[in-house]
Every structure is written in C-alpha cells, then in structure tokens.
Amino acid sequence: MIDFKNLDGLDKVAILFKTLGNNLALQLFKGMTKPQIQKVRQRMSAINNVPFEVKKAILEEFYFSFVTEKFTPAAPETKKPFEFLNNLSDEQVVYLIATETPRVMALTVAQLDVQRQVNVLQALDPTIQPRVVTEIGHLQDIPLEGVVSIANELKEKSAFIPRASEFKRGGGENLAGILSQMRPKDEKRFLEHLQKEAPDIVQEVKRHYFSFEDLPKLPHDVLADVLKSVEASEVAYALKGQSEEIKELFINSLPQRTQIILEDEMELLEGPQPRRKVEAAQKLIVDKVRELEKEGRFKMEDFMEADFIE
C-alpha cells in the first residue's frame, strides 16, 4: 500500500504525471531537462495501484505550491530573464545562438548593450545578419511569456557552453610579435616563407609587423623621437648599406648639432662593417619604435595598413 508520507519527490512527480497525463504534465513542467523526464518515466513504470487519496494529496500539494509561486513577487534576479548574458563573452553569445532561429537571435542580441550588439551581429553568419536585423525591429510581437520562456531555455543551454579560458588564438598580430623577436636573418626567412605559402596571413601580419625598412612610413615627429633616443654611433651602423634617400631622411630628422655628430660617425664607418653589428643597430631602432607605440604615441597599424585614402 502506497503511503503519501513515505513518497519522495521523484515518486510524487511520477504519480502526478500519471494522474494528469504525459502531455499536460510536460506543459506544466517545461523547465525539466530530458534526463529528468527520462527518470520520471522510468519511475512511472514502477509505480502501480496508487490510491485515490494519495493522488488527491499530491494534486493538492502541487496546486498550492503552484498558486504560491504564481502570486509571489518575482525575486530581483527573475525580473531580468536575460541577465545571465552578462556573464558570457561575445564569442560565447554567438556560440549560444548560432543554431537558433533569426527571431531568437534577434531577441538575444537586443538584450545586449549597443557595442556588444554590433560585435555579436558581425560575428554571425553573413547570410543570417540581415534577417536578424529585420527581426530586431519586430520583437514587440513576442508575448511576455514567450520572452521569458526563450530566456529560460537559453539560460539552461548556456550551462553547456565551453567556459572562456586563457589561451591565444595566434593570428597576424601574434605572428608579428614572434617575428619581431627573431634574428633579422630568421625574420626575413620566415616572412619569405609566409609570402609564398600563406599570402593572406602576410597581409594581416604586415598590419602589426614593423621592420627597419618601414621607418620612412612613420610620422616625422615620431621618427625624430626614435632617432634622438639612440646613440649616433648606433644610427650610423644602422645606415650602412642603406640608400642615400634613407640616410638623408635620418639626418634631416635630427637637430642640427646631432646631424653633425651623426655625419662624423658615418665617416668613421667607411668601408665594410660586420653584418651582426649593422643588424643589431637596426633592431635597436625598431625596438625603440615599438616602445613608443606601447606608450600610446601612435598605432603602428595606422601606418602599416595598405588601404589609404588621399
């Protein structure tokens, strides 16, 4: 004989499902996961001959708990059904809605601040983006219960999204940083390899990569500050083998007194000089350029980008 007092939660839900019928019960318990529903169905098959009094007690218990929940003011956290999105990165939001309909995508995107909306939209499939934008303009058609239901489903789904972890994705900027730490000879060799095997990547690398040959691209005041921070003897070494145009550019970027010192140093280096000393001096100057960029004096990609407007 089944005794109401000895029933656990799973037993009560299984009996409730049997009493109400599977379809109606599923409508009332929309928040249940598939594994939970499976457990209930397994338990249902094991429970038979439930007395009417037990069914009545379970129905009454469910009814009063349902009414209490229905008329209890929402807790602060439930008043913002999409608040869980604040704990997700833009990349995770894209992952979350990637397989959803454009309407659900639009509703989700609309909950973010404007900058995040732009980030997420741009990361979606380009063929879907126009439909999502259109749907954002028609979200008032979704009833309130529909909004809450979608939010709850997405929140549950978000629990299975890979958490953000600390790892790097490589890319052009990362490669540019690697190349900048190499010896000039190896630097050149890897660049030539990339140019041959992955020209698309080279274009991205060049937005962040800076070599001695790129110095003429810098604003005059930045180049002047770089050269003033390096000993004239090092600049003289760096200019060995360079064109007269580059030499003139460097000299004219310096104060008159420093120009004289540099010209004297260049005269002292007449004739062949060790490649390692020349390349070391050039690397020293390039490193100074990168230091100024880190200080916020300029953004390297603004001058390395090939797409300019006159």
C-alpha positions as CSV (number, residue, x, y, z in Angstrom):
1,M,0.0,0.0,0.0
2,I,1.4,3.3,-1.1
3,D,1.7,5.8,1.8
4,F,1.8,9.5,0.9
5,K,4.1,10.3,3.8
6,N,6.8,7.8,2.5
7,L,6.9,9.2,-1.0
8,D,9.9,11.1,-2.1
9,G,9.9,14.0,-4.7
10,L,10.5,11.7,-7.7
11,D,7.6,9.4,-6.6
12,K,5.3,12.4,-6.3
13,V,6.2,13.8,-9.8
14,A,5.8,10.3,-11.4
15,I,2.4,10.0,-9.8
16,L,1.4,13.5,-10.9
17,F,2.5,12.7,-14.5
18,K,0.3,9.5,-14.4
19,T,-2.6,11.4,-12.9
20,L,-2.5,14.4,-15.3
21,G,-1.3,12.6,-18.4
22,N,2.0,12.9,-20.0
23,N,1.2,15.8,-22.4
24,L,-0.4,18.1,-19.8
25,A,2.3,17.3,-17.2
26,L,5.0,18.3,-19.7
27,Q,3.3,21.6,-20.3
28,L,3.3,22.3,-16.6
29,F,6.9,21.3,-16.2
30,K,8.5,23.0,-19.2
31,G,11.7,23.6,-17.3
32,M,12.6,19.9,-16.9
33,T,15.5,18.5,-18.8
34,K,15.4,15.4,-20.9
35,P,17.4,13.3,-18.4
36,Q,15.0,14.4,-15.7
37,I,11.9,13.5,-17.8
38,Q,13.5,10.1,-18.5
39,K,13.9,9.5,-14.8
40,V,10.3,10.3,-14.2
41,R,9.1,8.0,-16.9
42,Q,11.2,5.1,-15.5
43,R,9.7,5.7,-12.1
44,M,6.2,5.9,-13.5
45,S,6.6,2.4,-14.9
46,A,7.5,1.1,-11.4
47,I,4.5,2.7,-9.6
48,N,1.1,1.0,-9.8
49,N,-2.2,0.9,-8.0
50,V,-1.9,4.4,-6.5
51,P,-4.9,5.0,-4.1
52,F,-7.2,7.9,-4.9
53,E,-6.4,9.6,-1.6
54,V,-2.7,9.7,-2.5
55,K,-3.4,11.1,-5.9
56,K,-5.6,13.7,-4.3
57,A,-3.0,14.7,-1.7
58,I,-0.3,15.1,-4.4
59,L,-2.6,17.2,-6.6
60,E,-3.4,19.4,-3.7
61,E,0.2,19.8,-2.8
62,F,1.1,20.7,-6.4
63,Y,-1.8,23.1,-6.7
64,F,-0.9,25.1,-3.5
65,S,2.8,25.2,-4.4
66,F,1.8,26.3,-7.9
67,V,-0.5,29.1,-6.7
68,T,2.0,30.3,-4.1
69,E,4.7,30.5,-6.8
70,K,2.3,32.2,-9.3
71,F,1.4,35.0,-6.9
72,T,4.7,35.5,-5.1
73,P,6.5,38.7,-6.4
74,A,9.5,37.8,-8.6
75,A,12.9,37.9,-6.9
76,P,15.2,40.6,-8.3
77,E,17.2,38.1,-10.4
78,T,14.0,36.8,-12.2
79,K,12.9,40.3,-13.2
80,K,15.8,40.3,-15.7
81,P,15.5,37.0,-17.5
82,F,18.5,37.7,-19.8
83,E,20.8,38.8,-17.1
84,F,22.9,35.6,-17.5
85,L,24.2,37.1,-20.8
86,N,26.3,39.5,-18.8
87,N,28.4,36.5,-17.7
88,L,29.1,35.4,-21.3
89,S,31.7,36.8,-23.7
90,D,30.6,38.0,-27.1
91,E,32.0,34.8,-28.6
92,Q,30.0,32.7,-26.2
93,V,26.8,34.5,-27.0
94,V,27.4,33.8,-30.7
95,Y,28.0,30.2,-29.9
96,L,24.8,30.1,-27.8
97,I,22.5,31.4,-30.5
98,A,24.3,30.0,-33.6
99,T,21.7,27.3,-34.2
100,E,18.7,29.3,-33.1
101,T,16.1,30.9,-35.4
102,P,16.8,34.6,-36.6
103,R,13.9,35.6,-34.2
104,V,15.6,34.1,-31.2
105,M,18.9,35.5,-32.3
106,A,17.3,39.0,-32.6
107,L,15.7,38.8,-29.1
108,T,19.0,37.8,-27.6
109,V,21.1,40.4,-29.4
110,A,18.6,43.1,-28.3
111,Q,19.3,42.4,-24.7
112,L,23.0,43.5,-25.0
113,D,24.4,47.0,-24.9
114,V,25.0,48.6,-28.3
115,Q,28.7,47.8,-28.7
116,R,28.1,44.2,-27.9
117,Q,25.2,44.1,-30.3
118,V,27.5,45.2,-33.1
119,N,30.2,42.7,-32.1
120,V,27.7,39.7,-32.0
121,L,25.9,40.7,-35.2
122,Q,29.2,41.0,-37.1
123,A,30.3,37.6,-35.8
124,L,27.1,35.8,-37.1
125,D,26.8,34.1,-40.4
126,P,26.7,37.0,-43.0
127,T,23.7,35.4,-44.7
128,I,21.7,35.5,-41.4
129,Q,22.7,39.0,-40.3
130,P,20.1,40.9,-42.4
131,R,17.3,38.7,-41.2
132,V,18.4,39.2,-37.6
133,V,18.5,42.9,-38.0
134,T,15.0,42.9,-39.5
135,E,13.7,40.7,-36.7
136,I,15.0,43.2,-34.1
137,G,12.5,45.7,-35.4
138,H,9.6,43.3,-34.8
139,L,10.3,42.0,-31.3
140,Q,7.2,43.7,-29.9
141,D,5.2,40.9,-31.4
142,I,6.6,38.3,-29.0
143,P,4.3,37.9,-25.9
144,L,5.8,38.4,-22.5
145,E,5.5,34.7,-21.6
146,G,7.3,33.9,-24.8
147,V,10.2,36.2,-24.0
148,V,10.6,34.6,-20.5
149,S,10.4,31.1,-22.0
150,I,13.1,31.8,-24.5
151,A,15.3,33.3,-21.9
152,N,14.9,30.3,-19.6
153,E,15.7,27.9,-22.4
154,L,18.8,29.9,-23.4
155,K,19.9,30.2,-19.8
156,E,19.7,26.4,-19.4
157,K,21.5,25.9,-22.7
158,S,24.3,28.3,-21.7
159,A,25.3,26.0,-18.9
160,F,26.8,23.7,-21.6
161,I,28.8,26.4,-23.4
162,P,32.6,26.0,-23.0
163,R,33.8,28.5,-20.4
164,A,36.1,31.3,-21.5
165,S,39.7,30.1,-20.9
166,E,43.0,31.8,-21.1
167,F,44.5,30.8,-24.4
168,K,45.8,32.6,-27.5
169,R,44.4,32.2,-31.0
170,G,47.5,33.2,-32.9
171,G,46.8,35.3,-35.9
172,G,48.6,38.1,-37.6
173,E,49.4,40.2,-34.6
174,N,50.7,37.2,-32.7
175,L,53.0,36.2,-35.6
176,A,54.2,39.8,-35.9
177,G,55.3,39.7,-32.2
178,I,57.1,36.4,-32.8
179,L,58.9,37.7,-35.9
180,S,60.0,40.9,-34.0
181,Q,61.9,38.8,-31.5
182,M,63.8,36.8,-34.1
183,R,67.3,37.5,-35.6
184,P,66.9,39.6,-38.7
185,K,68.1,36.7,-40.9
186,D,65.5,34.3,-39.5
187,E,62.9,37.1,-39.6
188,K,63.4,37.5,-43.3
189,R,63.4,33.8,-44.0
190,F,60.0,33.2,-42.2
191,L,58.5,36.2,-44.0
192,E,59.5,34.9,-47.3
193,H,58.0,31.5,-46.4
194,L,54.7,33.1,-45.4
195,Q,54.6,35.2,-48.5
196,K,54.9,32.0,-50.6
197,E,52.7,29.7,-48.6
198,A,50.1,32.0,-46.9
199,P,49.9,35.4,-48.6
200,D,46.6,36.1,-46.9
201,I,48.2,35.8,-43.5
202,V,51.1,38.0,-44.6
203,Q,48.6,40.9,-45.2
204,E,47.4,40.6,-41.6
205,V,51.0,40.3,-40.2
206,K,52.0,43.5,-42.0
207,R,49.4,45.5,-40.2
208,H,51.3,44.8,-37.0
209,Y,54.8,44.0,-38.1
210,F,57.4,46.7,-38.3
211,S,60.9,46.4,-39.9
212,F,63.8,48.8,-40.4
213,E,62.7,49.4,-44.0
214,D,59.3,50.7,-42.7
215,L,60.8,53.6,-40.8
216,P,60.1,56.1,-43.6
217,K,56.3,55.4,-43.1
218,L,56.4,56.9,-39.6
219,P,55.3,60.5,-38.9
220,H,58.3,62.9,-38.9
221,D,58.0,63.7,-35.2
222,V,57.9,60.0,-34.2
223,L,60.9,59.2,-36.3
224,A,62.7,62.2,-34.8
225,D,62.0,61.0,-31.3
226,V,63.1,57.5,-32.1
227,L,66.5,58.6,-33.6
228,K,67.1,61.0,-30.7
229,S,66.7,58.1,-28.2
230,V,69.5,56.1,-29.9
231,E,73.2,56.9,-29.8
232,A,74.5,58.5,-33.0
233,S,77.1,55.7,-33.4
234,E,74.2,53.1,-33.5
235,V,72.3,55.1,-36.1
236,A,75.5,55.3,-38.2
237,Y,75.8,51.5,-38.1
238,A,72.1,51.1,-38.9
239,L,72.5,53.2,-42.0
240,K,75.3,51.0,-43.5
241,G,74.2,49.8,-46.9
242,Q,71.1,52.0,-47.0
243,S,70.1,54.3,-49.9
244,E,71.1,57.9,-49.9
245,E,67.4,58.8,-49.6
246,I,67.1,56.9,-46.3
247,K,70.4,58.4,-45.0
248,E,69.1,61.9,-45.9
249,L,65.8,61.2,-44.2
250,F,67.5,60.2,-40.9
251,I,69.9,63.1,-40.9
252,N,67.2,65.6,-41.6
253,S,65.1,64.2,-38.7
254,L,67.7,65.2,-36.2
255,P,68.6,68.5,-34.6
256,Q,71.4,70.3,-36.4
257,R,74.0,69.6,-33.8
258,T,73.2,65.9,-33.8
259,Q,73.3,65.9,-37.5
260,I,76.9,66.9,-37.4
261,I,77.7,64.1,-34.9
262,L,75.9,61.5,-37.0
263,E,77.8,62.5,-40.1
264,D,81.1,62.3,-38.3
265,E,80.1,58.8,-37.0
266,M,79.2,57.7,-40.6
267,E,82.6,58.9,-41.8
268,L,84.3,56.7,-39.2
269,L,82.5,53.7,-40.6
270,E,83.8,54.0,-44.1
271,G,84.3,50.6,-45.7
272,P,82.6,47.2,-44.9
273,Q,81.3,46.6,-41.4
274,P,80.2,43.3,-39.7
275,R,76.6,42.4,-40.6
276,R,75.8,41.4,-37.0
277,K,76.6,45.0,-35.8
278,V,74.6,46.6,-38.6
279,E,71.6,44.3,-38.0
280,A,71.8,44.8,-34.2
281,A,71.7,48.6,-34.6
282,Q,68.7,48.3,-36.9
283,K,66.9,46.1,-34.4
284,L,67.7,48.6,-31.6
285,I,66.0,51.4,-33.6
286,V,63.0,49.2,-34.4
287,D,62.6,48.2,-30.8
288,K,62.5,51.9,-29.9
289,V,59.7,52.4,-32.3
290,R,57.7,49.6,-30.6
291,E,58.4,51.2,-27.2
292,L,56.8,54.4,-28.4
293,E,53.8,52.5,-29.7
294,K,53.3,50.8,-26.3
295,E,53.4,54.3,-24.7
296,G,50.5,55.3,-27.0
297,R,52.4,57.8,-29.2
298,F,50.9,56.2,-32.3
299,K,49.3,53.0,-33.6
300,M,51.5,51.0,-35.9
301,E,48.7,49.5,-37.9
302,D,47.6,53.0,-38.9
303,F,50.8,53.4,-40.9
304,M,51.3,49.8,-42.0
305,E,47.8,49.4,-43.4
306,A,47.9,49.3,-47.2
307,D,44.4,50.8,-47.6
308,F,44.8,54.6,-47.5
309,I,42.6,57.5,-48.8
310,E,44.3,60.5,-50.2
